[in-house]
Amino acid sequence: MLKILVCVSGGGTNLQAIIDGIKAGSITNTEIIGVISNNYGVKSLERAEKAGIPAEVISPKDFADRAQFNKAFLDKVKEMNPDLVVLAGFLVRIPEEFVKEYSNRIVNIHPSLIPSFCGVGYYGLKVHEKALERGVKITGATVHFVNEGMDEGPIIAQKPVAVEDGDTPEMLQKRVMEQAEWVILPKAIDDIANGRIEVVNNKVIRKA
Ligand code: GAR
């Protein structure tokens, strides 16, 4: 059984997709052992509570500086001792020590086809604003393992989504979530939980 910790910052629709996937049996061999939010009062926390999952807030606002927040965050993760950490809309720069200790055991969902519209400053709605500004006709989502670079780790799965005339960032965000994120993130977790993928030379390959 793969024990996963889900880290969130806001609405938690990806968290919900994981909860629902486990319930429906499309994600197997997986248990959510906890949720960490960096923000108080967000919908993600309600979703966790409703599903009976222990949830905690670790907010940078409660610490004197970033280093102390990073330490508290890492200490909490270690205490929970997950097999896999899922960044499901966790809009926080991930501490380097954390990435080192959990190499190939942290996955992130990003709302574009990496390497487009990713890296510093590309998160949440901003990603879709930039895609519309550039006028791309196809965008999508990517699930990847997290390494020291920003959105640079081995890619597990991607799914394209069409941009439509008249899209607003909100409309595009909704379509990318519905058609891509909520599909590929649960599937990636199921693949990891069932030992179907591995990382070789910084790339994800499917086991025979
Ligand atoms: C999602 O679109 C996710 O891909 C994005 O934040 C949103 C969170 O929504 N993540 C990033 O931009 C990471 N760089 P949710 O809280 O409803 O799952």
Boltz pocket constraint, residues with backbone or C-beta under 6 A from the ligand:
constraints:
  - pocket:
      binder: B
      contacts: [[A, 8], [A, 9], [A, 10], [A, 11], [A, 12], [A, 13], [A, 14], [A, 15], [A, 88], [A, 89], [A, 90], [A, 91], [A, 109], [A, 110], [A, 111], [A, 122], [A, 123], [A, 124], [A, 127], [A, 173], [A, 177], [A, 181]]
      max_distance: 6.0
